[in-house]
């Protein structure tokens, strides 16, 4: 990042932090993106041929990069390096010697094979913090297995729970949930490690496994099995611990979600339905009674929801204080006033695209005094290579020209 560009970001809380992101796709790069949203200078290291595969993952933009790349590589600067080449590895070491954080997600042992593992990099930078994301972690019998989010959803116990009872388990949503989760856990780990570094002066590495990020979301699954031998099965759109708590189709062929986890909330839903008698103590007003007769209760609610349009249901529930929400498509989200007022979507210009814009999710979390921001979309491959080599590492024009000629960059 140039001195001018750095000056623009000095007001952000992580300004002055240098992150070297040598990872690919989503998980570890997402951590780097979060840090970059709050001011860190993020240098994306990519192979000279093709770069990060995320550039071609999903829907292509008119610029040629994917929409996922433009969004997820926000605020990053791209340098190309062949890490297998001796000169490329040395330049990477020089970058890491100046870095506060390195993020990577190679299969365990890959960086060590190239002489670029954590122990090697900390010889010149003992305060370095490294995030290491992999499918199964840096140790254990599965460490060498390839890892992907869909596999993590399966191994971590979440995919088995998704779907209709006794039917084929489905992936929990079509996004790479395990990748984003691991990136968030990675960001938490990086910030904790940096805080510790302030006390000890030492860096450390953070070992995040995709399947562990997923497993951590499984509420009482582990203690219920350990204590009672309970194996939770697929429940479809409803659960067994509360009722009605699930998804219901409306008259206009849309869907709403109800969440009545207490007797009081069920009473409010009954008020919205115009059926207060259902909340009486001799019918379904007590949680135990509702659970015992959960199928009857769900059928009553389904019949009511199926006779009204979605917006009519939402209005009645809002007036009664009953928890209810729409199952939004992305088209619904784009028309939702809550998303608009909270600026959950932000329009960004696409460089060299004649005024075309891209709508992307805005920065999270929201800080009251020092909020993060998005200054740039994902860079073109190697867009800042020469500037980084010259301004950050002090290489001369002839040296840089030679690196290009030898295809090191």
Steps between C-alpha positions, in 0.01 A plus 500: 500500500639841411569767759204697368265202529625426853424858604138454397463208743680642804167566670416128514578296818740250336692753293873428506445123509651306210330173401648264241222282362641198318180294525241413234123489467299609806595387851837653582464783244172596668691563823742724311206684340342568840830641629528708183154647551626652823819649363760225466717518190433163333741369236353209306774262378393304191663266250597686179295259289131521578527633853246411769242252359234719662552736205310248286257363760133570431349769281742692279501879484554698181856563622566127485540441874215331685252701705614298802857620445400864465308479828717271712839646400387848603768745615784267396808565286621223271860394453594194295774268626607151407574360846659190350769715341797584723469873432124492555540326834761756607273792411222334698734472801578871468130585494435284805793658684311830483154352564294489816278218373520227236189309394531166318292191428731259320480133589707448820871466426493678162660824616752301704594308184583832333698623801226753581336347806431685821831407666696620195313829471533586870880486487492849353174604664440342844189711549326361191142376539396236247150369431506144368167371370463146369234234469600302809766706678878478524499165680288188542453198273306702240745793470606407146149464362369775270236717662205693360207672669247243379715222647535696823121537524479122475786404734409768757152354547291780350406360159353184657242719675392690187208373294170323544464205743637172357579674170834587338703739718559831327774758529400774749460778244680529168768741626832377634395544863796309645745725316348822629475358852866400493597845376313658790656266757831578332447874541416450868817292543716756323373786716549295819854409392581863422370603842721238663794623293462843664577330834761242403648639179460156343287390210326166460296307244129433504392152390145501361338188351192540282317210663566638850344836409185315393500265799514796740151604381320182603353627831413205731581222253813383685379515862162343410673205337759462775240509778199327344621340178274731298572516127310793352339427165372723223185683603429687178373856546408448867680393818393289798596734782243773428178536302410668277855571398556456129400598148147522362376553143266793438205542262713690246751212493757673718633399839509639853687389811348487848700466822281438804749386760289603804134484605475878476624504141253228405221704656600796282489282189155375600393863534627568145309194379180611674504170694579599859324186626795296365720663766276384788642263760267216401614513135851607394587789731770307688823404326480134605150471354609657173797268469283196568258615230753667273361355176150632578637843588710517183200396290286776654766761434563366148128523417484860622818604315384327182182708494678837502760677290845546649468875556164454673657252743796727567267793577283298738802359684662842526185644654483214751871499583536142374846408365468447127718569199501437126725244334667753277635436156783730392237692299304552824814622674566759232151642561509481880499836683694357796789403274482842334497705820780295653696523173559125497565530126744746351548603137858509372630612162669231293829637364523526119131413467352827370311585815370151575449431871492187711286456811681314777443426871621785718750486786427302814514548796379859540718712731348819641811720485744334259294308244673309225454573133555368150728715286573268208370182341712194428812605304611382159761225509837647596363855486729629775799268447746765385388757758536254790841378385622856459336689785488233771805286421719764333572311179629697203340520157757268340457240775123509454536474123721192544245333727235548233727360231579192710125459574559516874226766513 
